[in-house]
């Protein structure tokens, strides 16, 4: 509250709010006038049902639409099939409001709000920022419906990229093409984890693993010789699904992004078996690199198993073996560690597990060679994606998801961060 020279008080916020409401109301009136006559009146061409029958007019029906300007009323013709009794509203089809009372513009806003924050907060934000009054449940329904529609669109275009006999590129235009993927748990409702094995004390599960993949490119290095990710080159895909299904999803995204135009293809990930399996199945010619920080964690575990409470020995060998790992000398580490096997059978078994991990993945740990080729050796991009794309929205305190709901929001968020939301809306308008 402020004062002017005459002592009168001014509430600028109240003025702003009142004027915005007035402008929106005026806009709604104009929009209502623009909608008059759309989808009503006689049709020059017959309206056909999906069953092939010619549909009959049932008169004009009114409908209230909630738009970004407010509520708008319009009337359109209704047609019904005399055989199967199916109804159609050609006006709704023209305006993209079939089976919904929300305009396309409002649905887009609601989807964005629902993808960015909890549905209750999204509802509150729309009220504060846009003067739109929708319930949290409305935001949830619209966001999940659009997310599911994006997944259907993505699934529909995927066969185009999975054809075996695609066009052969004339030249390799992408210097280095990276594919990285990982998994992270999403808290689920009880029915979604019933009977599933998990990490709880009783062996049950509270989460389902969502798999997230990303594709990005590299053209240059910085003055110090370290690789630089190309700006705006990162796209994400993700879903709660089997590794096999995710593999085809990931491959399709790689092809869409220009896999066939890549001079070099690099797979970045941890040492999980499913990650290696997908790499060998879909990208057999790629250079596979184990994330350096995951590899170092395994070395740290190995040192603790070998030297137990002797912290000096643990630290000494960890630093020395990290240095050897950076040099790609995995065989040297294996040779030295095998001379230090503990007598305790259980500890020895755990040590052998770590040694087998190093031995099995040694060709994916030639970090000196990878760095000499100016390649990334860390999977930080996809790990950051697990936190920002999945964690920030789907793993907040108290949340529990259905697979359907989580997958819908995940599809929506991946499309947004990948810059594909406009592609989806253009597809809808086509």
C-alpha positions in Angstrom: 0.0 0.0 0.0 1.3 3.5 -0.9 0.2 7.1 -0.7 0.1 10.0 -3.1 0.3 13.7 -2.3 -3.3 14.0 -1.4 -3.0 11.3 1.2 -5.1 8.7 -0.7 -3.9 5.2 -0.5 -3.2 3.2 -3.7 -3.3 -0.6 -3.9 -1.4 -1.2 -7.2 -1.7 -5.0 -6.9 -5.5 -4.7 -6.7 -5.5 -2.5 -9.8 -3.3 -5.0 -11.6 -5.5 -8.0 -10.6 -8.8 -6.2 -11.6 -7.4 -5.1 -14.9 -6.1 -8.5 -15.8 -9.5 -10.0 -15.0 -11.2 -7.4 -17.1 -8.8 -8.0 -20.1 -9.3 -11.7 -19.8 -13.0 -11.4 -19.7 -13.0 -9.1 -22.8 -10.7 -11.6 -24.5 -13.2 -14.4 -23.7 -16.0 -12.4 -25.3 -14.0 -11.9 -28.4 -13.1 -15.6 -28.6 -16.7 -16.5 -28.1 -17.6 -14.4 -31.1 -14.9 -16.0 -33.2 -16.2 -19.5 -32.4 -19.8 -18.7 -33.5 -20.8 -20.8 -36.5 -17.8 -23.2 -36.2 -19.0 -26.8 -36.5 -22.6 -25.9 -36.9 -25.0 -25.5 -39.8 -25.4 -27.7 -42.9 -22.5 -29.8 -44.1 -21.8 -30.0 -47.8 -20.2 -33.5 -47.4 -21.9 -36.4 -45.6 -20.6 -37.1 -42.0 -19.5 -40.7 -42.0 -19.3 -43.0 -39.0 -16.3 -45.3 -38.5 -18.6 -48.2 -39.3 -19.2 -46.6 -42.8 -22.8 -45.5 -42.2 -23.9 -41.9 -43.0 -24.5 -40.1 -39.7 -27.7 -38.1 -39.1 -27.9 -34.6 -37.6 -29.3 -34.4 -34.1 -29.4 -30.6 -33.9 -27.1 -28.1 -32.2 -25.7 -28.7 -28.7 -24.1 -26.1 -26.5 -20.7 -26.6 -24.8 -18.7 -24.6 -22.3 -15.0 -24.5 -22.9 -12.5 -23.4 -20.3 -9.7 -21.5 -22.1 -6.7 -19.5 -21.1 -9.0 -16.5 -21.2 -11.7 -18.0 -19.1 -14.9 -19.8 -19.8 -16.3 -19.6 -23.3 -19.7 -20.9 -24.6 -20.1 -22.2 -28.2 -22.6 -24.3 -30.0 -22.0 -27.0 -32.5 -23.9 -29.6 -34.5 -24.2 -33.2 -33.2 -24.4 -36.2 -35.5 -25.3 -39.7 -34.6 -24.9 -43.0 -36.5 -28.3 -44.7 -37.0 -26.7 -48.2 -36.8 -24.2 -48.1 -33.9 -25.5 -44.9 -32.2 -22.0 -43.4 -32.2 -22.0 -39.6 -32.0 -19.6 -37.1 -33.5 -19.2 -33.3 -33.1 -17.2 -32.1 -36.2 -16.8 -28.7 -34.5 -15.0 -30.3 -31.5 -12.7 -32.1 -34.0 -11.9 -28.8 -35.7 -11.0 -27.1 -32.4 -9.2 -30.2 -30.9 -11.6 -30.4 -28.0 -13.0 -33.9 -28.5 -14.1 -35.4 -25.2 -12.7 -32.5 -23.2 -13.9 -29.1 -21.9 -10.3 -27.7 -21.9 -8.9 -25.7 -24.8 -5.6 -26.8 -26.4 -3.9 -23.8 -25.0 -5.1 -24.5 -21.5 -4.2 -28.2 -21.8 -0.7 -27.3 -22.7 -0.4 -25.0 -19.7 -1.9 -27.6 -17.4 0.4 -30.3 -18.8 3.5 -28.1 -18.2 2.3 -27.3 -14.7 1.7 -30.9 -13.9 5.0 -32.0 -15.2 7.0 -29.5 -13.3 5.6 -29.8 -9.8 3.1 -31.7 -7.7 -0.4 -31.4 -9.0 -1.6 -29.3 -6.1 1.2 -26.8 -6.6 0.5 -26.8 -10.3 -3.1 -25.9 -9.7 -2.1 -23.1 -7.4 0.5 -21.8 -9.8 -2.1 -21.6 -12.6 -4.4 -19.7 -10.4 -1.7 -17.2 -9.3 0.2 -16.8 -12.6 -2.7 -17.1 -15.1 -5.9 -16.5 -13.2 -7.0 -20.0 -14.2 -9.0 -22.0 -11.6 -8.6 -25.7 -12.1 -8.4 -28.5 -9.5 -5.3 -30.6 -8.7 -7.2 -33.6 -10.0 -7.8 -31.7 -13.3 -4.1 -31.0 -13.6 -3.3 -34.6 -13.0 -5.8 -35.9 -15.5 -4.7 -33.5 -18.3 -0.9 -33.9 -17.6 -1.1 -37.7 -17.6 -3.4 -37.8 -20.6 -1.0 -35.7 -22.7 1.9 -37.7 -21.4 0.3 -40.9 -22.5 -0.5 -39.3 -25.8 3.1 -38.3 -26.3 4.2 -41.9 -25.5 1.6 -43.1 -28.1 3.0 -40.6 -30.7 6.6 -41.7 -29.9 5.6 -45.3 -30.2 3.9 -44.6 -33.6 7.0 -43.0 -35.1 9.4 -45.5 -33.7 9.0 -48.1 -36.5 10.3 -45.5 -38.9 13.7 -45.5 -37.2 13.8 -49.3 -36.7 13.7 -50.3 -40.3 16.7 -52.4 -41.2 17.1 -51.0 -44.7 17.2 -47.3 -44.1 18.8 -44.7 -46.3 22.6 -44.8 -46.4 24.2 -41.4 -45.5 26.6 -39.9 -47.9 29.0 -38.7 -45.1 29.7 -38.9 -41.4 28.8 -35.5 -40.1 28.8 -36.1 -36.3 32.4 -36.5 -34.8 31.4 -38.3 -31.6 27.9 -39.6 -30.8 27.3 -40.6 -27.1 24.6 -42.9 -25.8 24.2 -43.2 -22.0 21.6 -44.9 -19.9 20.9 -45.8 -16.3 18.1 -46.8 -14.0 16.5 -45.3 -10.8 13.7 -46.4 -8.5 10.4 -44.6 -8.4 8.1 -45.0 -5.3 5.0 -46.9 -6.3 1.6 -47.8 -4.8 1.3 -51.1 -3.0 -0.6 -52.7 -5.8 2.2 -51.9 -8.3 4.9 -53.7 -6.2 2.8 -56.5 -4.8 4.8 -59.8 -5.0 7.9 -58.1 -6.4 11.4 -58.6 -4.9 13.1 -55.5 -3.5 15.6 -54.0 -1.1 13.4 -53.8 2.0 14.3 -55.8 5.1 11.6 -58.4 4.4 12.7 -58.7 0.7 9.7 -56.7 -0.6 9.9 -53.7 -3.0 8.6 -50.1 -2.6 9.9 -48.9 -6.0 9.9 -49.9 -9.6 13.0 -49.1 -11.8 12.6 -46.4 -14.4 15.1 -46.6 -17.1 16.5 -43.3 -18.5 18.6 -42.8 -21.6 20.2 -39.8 -23.2 21.9 -39.0 -26.5 24.3 -36.2 -27.0 27.1 -35.2 -29.4 30.6 -33.8 -29.1 32.4 -31.7 -31.7 35.2 -29.9 -29.8 37.4 -29.9 -26.7 38.2 -27.0 -24.4 41.6 -25.3 -24.2 42.7 -27.9 -21.7 41.9 -30.7 -24.1 38.8 -32.0 -22.2 35.7 -32.9 -24.3 32.8 -30.4 -24.5 29.2 -31.5 -25.0 27.6 -29.7 -28.0 25.1 -27.1 -26.8 21.4 -28.1 -27.0 22.4 -31.6 -28.2 21.0 -33.7 -25.3 17.7 -35.5 -25.6 16.2 -38.0 -23.1 13.9 -41.0 -23.3 12.6 -43.0 -20.4 10.0 -45.4 -19.1 9.2 -48.1 -16.6 9.6 -51.2 -18.9 11.7 -54.2 -19.5 15.3 -53.8 -20.6 14.4 -55.4 -23.9 11.7 -52.9 -24.7 13.9 -50.0 -23.5 16.7 -51.2 -25.8 14.5 -50.7 -28.9 13.3 -47.3 -27.5 16.9 -46.2 -27.0 18.0 -47.5 -30.4 15.1 -45.7 -32.2 16.1 -42.4 -30.4 19.7 -42.9 -31.5 18.7 -43.4 -35.1 16.4 -40.4 -34.9 19.2 -38.3 -33.6 21.6 -39.3 -36.5 23.3 -42.5 -35.4 24.1 -43.4 -39.0 25.9 -40.1 -39.5 28.3 -40.6 -36.5 32.0 -41.1 -37.0 32.4 -42.6 -33.6 29.8 -44.0 -31.2 30.4 -44.2 -27.5 28.3 -46.0 -24.8 28.7 -44.5 -21.3 27.3 -46.4 -18.3 28.0 -48.3 -15.1 28.8 -52.0 -15.2 25.3 -53.3 -14.9 24.7 -56.4 -17.0 21.6 -55.1 -18.7 23.5 -52.0 -19.8 26.2 -54.1 -21.4 23.7 -56.4 -23.0 21.8 -53.6 -24.7 25.1 -52.1 -25.9 26.2 -55.3 -27.5 22.8 -56.0 -29.0 22.0 -52.6 -30.5 25.4 -50.8 -30.8 28.0 -53.6 -31.4 30.5 -51.3 -33.1 30.4 -48.7 -30.3 33.2 -47.9 -27.9 32.0 -48.9 -24.4 33.2 -46.9 -21.4 32.5 -47.7 -17.8 31.8 -44.5 -15.9 35.1 -43.7 -14.1 33.5 -42.9 -10.8 31.6 -46.2 -10.6 34.8 -48.0 -11.4 36.6 -46.1 -8.6 33.8 -47.1 -6.2 34.4 -50.7 -6.9 38.1 -50.2 -6.3 37.3 -48.5 -3.0 35.1 -51.5 -2.0 37.9 -53.9 -3.0 40.4 -52.0 -0.7 38.1 -52.1 2.2 37.5 -55.9 1.8 41.3 -56.6 1.5 42.6 -54.4 4.3 39.6 -54.1 6.6 40.2 -51.8 9.6 43.7 -50.8 8.5 42.7 -47.3 7.2 46.3 -46.5 6.2 46.5 -49.5 3.9 43.0 -48.9 2.5 43.9 -45.3 1.7 47.4 -46.2 0.3 46.2 -48.9 -2.1 43.1 -46.9 -3.1 45.2 -43.9 -4.2 47.7 -46.1 -6.0 45.2 -48.3 -7.7 43.1 -45.3 -8.7 46.2 -44.0 -10.4 46.7 -47.4 -12.2 43.1 -47.3 -13.2 43.4 -43.9 -14.7 46.3 -45.3 -16.7 44.1 -48.2 -17.8 46.4 -50.7 -16.1 43.6 -53.0 -14.9 45.7 -56.2 -15.2 48.3 -54.7 -12.8 45.6 -54.1 -10.2 44.2 -57.6 -10.6 47.7 -59.2 -10.3 48.5 -57.3 -7.1 45.1 -57.8 -5.5 45.1 -61.6 -6.1 48.3 -61.8 -4.0 46.4 -60.3 -1.1 43.3 -62.5 -0.9 42.0 -62.8 2.7 41.8 -66.2 4.5 38.2 -65.6 5.6 36.0 -67.5 3.1 33.1 -64.9 3.1 35.5 -61.9 2.6 37.4 -63.9 0.0 34.2 -64.5 -1.9 33.3 -60.8 -1.9 36.8 -59.9 -3.1 36.5 -62.4 -6.0 33.2 -60.7 -6.9 35.0 -57.3 -7.2 37.9 -58.8 -9.1 35.6 -60.5 -11.5 33.9 -57.1 -12.1 37.3 -55.5 -13.0 38.4 -58.4 -15.1 35.1 -58.6 -17.1 35.1 -54.9 -17.7 38.8 -54.2 -18.2 38.5 -53.3 -21.9 35.9 -50.7 -20.9 38.3 -49.2 -18.4 41.2 -48.1 -20.7 40.8 -44.5 -19.5 44.2 -43.3 -20.6 43.4 -44.4 -24.2 39.9 -42.9 -24.0 41.3 -39.5 -22.7 43.9 -39.6 -25.4 41.0 -39.7 -27.9 39.4 -36.8 -26.1 36.3 -38.8 -25.0 34.1 -38.4 -22.0 34.8 -41.0 -19.3 31.9 -40.2 -17.0 28.2 -40.8 -17.2 27.3 -37.6 -15.4 24.8 -36.4 -18.0 22.4 -39.3 -17.6 23.0 -39.4 -13.8 22.1 -35.8 -13.6 19.1 -36.6 -15.8 18.0 -39.3 -13.2 17.9 -36.5 -10.6 16.4 -33.7 -12.7 14.1 -35.5 -15.1 12.9 -38.2 -12.7 13.9 -37.4 -9.2 12.8 -33.8 -8.9 9.2 -34.6 -10.0 8.6 -38.3 -9.3 10.6 -39.0 -6.2 9.4 -36.3 -3.8 8.5 -37.1 -0.2 5.3 -39.0 0.2 4.7 -39.7 -3.5 3.4 -43.0 -4.7 2.8 -43.7 -8.4 1.0 -46.1 -10.6 3.1 -47.4 -13.5 0.6 -45.7 -15.9 0.8 -42.3 -14.2 4.6 -42.4 -13.7 5.2 -43.4 -17.4 2.9 -40.6 -18.6 4.6 -37.9 -16.6 8.0 -39.3 -17.5 7.1 -39.2 -21.3 6.0 -35.6 -20.8 9.1 -34.5 -19.0 11.4 -36.2 -21.5 9.7 -34.5 -24.3 10.0 -31.1 -22.6 13.7 -31.3 -21.7 14.5 -32.7 -25.1 12.8 -29.8 -26.9 10.2 -32.1 -28.5 7.0 -30.7 -27.0 6.5 -28.4 -30.0 7.0 -31.4 -32.4 4.2 -33.2 -30.5 1.8 -30.2 -30.8 2.6 -29.8 -34.5 1.9 -33.5 -34.9 -1.5 -33.0 -33.3 -2.3 -30.1 -35.5 -1.4 -31.9 -38.7 
